[in-house]
């Protein structure tokens, strides 16, 4: 069972899939990920076709989907499934987030 929070799907303790919708949703520890892209065509409205420069023109929106797993076996199963359904249409990664330390120094003369 996945738990919804802030419109995103969060990762459960058992390492199941988590769809990332915000930077705060990305696990801060080692995990595995699958990245896919998709595009959606949005047709323009009638005004843009009959009166160029007015209304809303047709457009295509491209998005990236980041799926995170903390369980390597579940990630491997997902990669196997996607290899059959979307060969070449995804990137599978082992992710080790960088630990960033910022220091501030003040000198008084």
C-alpha positions as CSV (number, residue, x, y, z in Angstrom):
1,X,0.0,0.0,0.0
2,X,1.4,3.4,-0.9
3,X,0.7,6.5,1.2
4,X,-0.2,9.8,-0.4
5,X,1.2,13.0,1.1
6,X,1.2,16.5,-0.4
7,X,-0.1,15.0,-3.7
8,X,3.0,12.8,-4.0
9,X,3.4,9.1,-3.4
10,X,5.9,8.4,-0.6
11,X,8.1,5.4,-0.2
12,X,7.0,2.8,2.3
13,X,9.5,1.1,4.7
14,X,9.4,-2.1,2.6
15,X,11.3,-0.4,-0.3
16,X,8.4,-0.2,-2.8
17,X,8.3,2.4,-5.5
18,X,8.0,6.1,-4.9
19,X,7.1,8.6,-7.5
20,X,9.1,11.8,-7.0
21,X,7.1,15.1,-7.4
22,X,9.3,17.4,-5.3
23,X,12.9,17.6,-4.4
24,X,12.1,16.9,-0.8
25,X,10.7,13.5,-1.9
26,X,14.1,12.2,-3.2
27,X,15.7,9.8,-0.7
28,X,18.8,11.3,1.0
29,X,20.4,7.9,1.3
30,X,21.6,5.3,-1.3
31,X,18.8,4.1,-3.5
32,X,18.0,2.9,-7.0
33,X,16.0,4.8,-9.5
34,X,14.4,4.6,-12.9
35,X,14.0,7.7,-15.0
36,X,11.5,7.9,-17.9
37,X,10.3,10.7,-20.1
38,X,6.9,11.3,-21.6
39,X,5.2,14.0,-23.7
40,X,1.6,15.1,-24.0
41,X,0.1,17.0,-26.9
42,X,-2.2,19.9,-25.9
43,X,-4.4,21.0,-28.8
44,X,-4.9,24.7,-29.3
45,X,-8.2,26.4,-28.9
46,X,-10.4,27.5,-31.8
47,X,-9.4,31.2,-31.5
48,X,-5.8,30.4,-32.1
49,X,-6.6,28.6,-35.3
50,X,-9.0,31.2,-36.7
51,X,-7.2,34.3,-35.4
52,X,-3.4,33.7,-35.2
53,X,-1.9,35.5,-32.2
54,X,-5.0,35.1,-30.1
55,X,-6.1,32.3,-27.8
56,X,-4.0,29.3,-26.8
57,X,-1.8,27.7,-29.5
58,X,-1.2,23.9,-29.6
59,X,1.8,22.8,-27.6
60,X,3.6,19.7,-26.4
61,X,4.6,19.3,-22.7
62,X,7.5,17.0,-21.9
63,X,8.0,15.6,-18.4
64,X,10.5,13.4,-16.6
65,X,9.4,10.8,-14.1
66,X,11.8,9.7,-11.3
67,X,10.9,6.5,-9.6
68,X,12.9,5.7,-6.4
69,X,13.4,2.3,-4.7
70,X,15.2,1.5,-1.5
71,X,15.0,-2.2,-2.2
72,X,17.4,-3.3,-4.9
73,X,15.4,-6.5,-5.7
74,X,12.2,-4.6,-6.3
75,X,14.2,-2.1,-8.5
76,X,15.6,-5.0,-10.6
77,X,12.1,-6.5,-11.0
78,X,10.9,-3.1,-12.3
79,X,13.9,-2.8,-14.7
80,X,13.1,-6.3,-16.0
81,X,9.4,-5.3,-16.6
82,X,10.4,-2.0,-18.3
83,X,13.0,-3.8,-20.5
84,X,10.1,-5.8,-22.0
85,X,7.7,-2.9,-22.4
86,X,9.9,0.1,-23.0
87,X,13.3,-1.1,-24.4
88,X,15.6,1.9,-24.5
89,X,12.9,4.2,-23.1
90,X,14.3,4.5,-19.6
91,X,17.5,5.0,-17.5
92,X,18.2,2.8,-14.5
93,X,20.5,4.2,-11.9
94,X,22.2,3.4,-8.5
95,X,22.1,6.7,-6.7
96,X,24.5,7.8,-4.0
97,X,23.6,11.3,-3.0
98,X,26.5,13.7,-2.2
99,X,26.9,15.0,1.3
100,X,27.3,18.7,1.1
101,X,28.9,20.7,3.9
102,X,28.8,24.5,3.9
103,X,31.1,26.4,6.2
104,X,31.0,30.1,7.0
105,X,34.1,31.9,8.2
106,X,34.1,35.4,9.7
107,X,37.3,37.4,10.3
108,X,37.4,40.6,12.4
109,X,40.3,42.9,12.1
